[in-house]
Amino acid sequence: MKKIFLLFIISFTYSCEDVIDVTLPTENPRLVIEASINWFKGTLGNEQQITLSLTAPYFENEIPPANGAQVSVSDSNNNSYNFVEEAATGIYKNTNFVPVINETYTLTIVYQGETYTASEVLKSVVSIDHVEQNKNGGFSGNETEIKAFYTDPADEENYYFFEFISDIPLIPTLEVYKDEFSNGNQIFGFYTEEELDTGDELIIRNYGISRQFYNYMFILLQQNSQEGGGPFEPQPTSVRGNCINQTNPLNYPYGYFRASQVDEMVYIVE
């Protein structure tokens, strides 16, 4: 009886090591547009870059760049800024850009015979007033909570995009806020991390954004795996940005063209 049971255990153990090949559906690569005009306060804002890549199968280790595109951004006064690709990286750069608050900018990309366009207004942003820290936060009471306070302008409709960057998580923490219930008041962007230690550096960035980008990011963040989803769960909806394929609308791209003034603070954890 013991021998039969042992044989069953051995058979079960080896059967668990069988390799299962997962065949996933594929489609033709789509263009992915990472186009953000970021004007950091205290700088000229003349150096800008746009990254173009292609979608790839789920198990691919590398993201293929979109090479050889013609990329330009123009304003309402017909000033045009050409972005030139750096080697074959899919990163397109411009060093003479002139950012203007409330100016409308139009992105134009010509890639493989198709033209993609998007327009956005460069939004201003208020400065971060101060940062408050609590080392006994979170459900466990062991997390470090950071609140970056800013004062929302009165009698305006404002939207904010916060980015918190540290050396701990691989991906920055992103949050979006609107002033629907805080118009004209002081409010804060919120960040929490259990592994933050005294002396760690945290980069806090606050971007001024449009309502359209707020809605886009709000949906994306809701679908993030941190909100309870998993890598193999179906995506609730395909979120499209403001970039349109003018030549072939069915071959739509992914990504967004955003234009923001940015306030940045480097905070040292106490």
C-alpha positions, 0 to 999 in steps of 0.5 A, a space after each residue: 500500500 505504501 509503495 502504491 501511495 509513493 508511486 502516486 506522489 511521484 507521478 503527481 509531482 512530475 505531472 505538475 512540471 509539464 510545460 504548457 504552451 499558451 497560444 495568444 491571439 495576435 494582431 498587426 502592430 499598432 503605433 504607441 505614442 508617448 508625447 508629453 510637452 513638459 515645461 518645468 518651472 524655472 527652465 526654458 522648456 526648449 528641450 522636449 522629446 516624443 517616444 514612438 513604439 509599436 505594440 508587441 505580443 504579451 510574452 515579448 521581452 522588448 518593446 520595438 521602437 517605431 523608426 523613421 517617422 516624421 514628427 512635428 508640433 505646431 502652434 496656433 501661430 504656425 510656428 512648427 517644431 521638428 522632432 528628430 529621431 536619436 539613432 534608431 531608438 524611437 525617441 524623437 527630440 527637439 531643442 528649440 521648443 517655445 512653450 506658451 501657457 494656454 497655447 494650443 499645440 498640434 502634434 503631427 506624425 507621419 509613419 509608414 504612409 499614415 498621418 496621425 494628429 492630436 491637439 492639446 492646450 498647454 495648461 499651467 500649474 500652481 506650485 507645491 506649497 509644502 510637504 507633510 510626512 507621517 511615518 505611522 500611516 496605512 492599514 498596518 501603521 508602518 507605512 510612510 505617508 507623504 502629502 504634497 500640499 498645493 493651493 487651487 486657484 479660485 474661480 477656475 476649473 483645474 485638473 492635476 496629475 501627480 507623479 511620485 518617483 522613488 528608488 523603491 517601486 519600478 513604476 512611479 506612483 501616479 494620481 489625478 485630481 480635480 478641483 470639483 470639491 476643493 476649488 480655491 482651497 488648499 489640497 494635497 497629492 497623496 503618496 504612501 510607501 512602507 519601505 521608505 526610510 529616513 534619507 530616501 529621496 522622493 521626487 514629486 511632480 505636479 502637472 497641469 492637465 486638461 479635463 480630457 487627459 484627466 478623464 483618460 488617466 482616471 480610467 487607466 488608473 482604475 484598470 491598473 493591476 493595483 486596483 485589483 486586476 490581474 495580468 490575465 484578466 480581460 481589459 474592461 475597455 480599450 482606452 484610446 487617447 486623443 491621437 487620431 489616424 487621419 489616413 486610416 481611422 481603423 488603424 488607431 494608435 495608443 497613447 496621448 499627446 499632453 502639454 503641461 507646465 510642471 512643478 517639481 520638488 525633491 523631498 528627503 524623507 525625515 
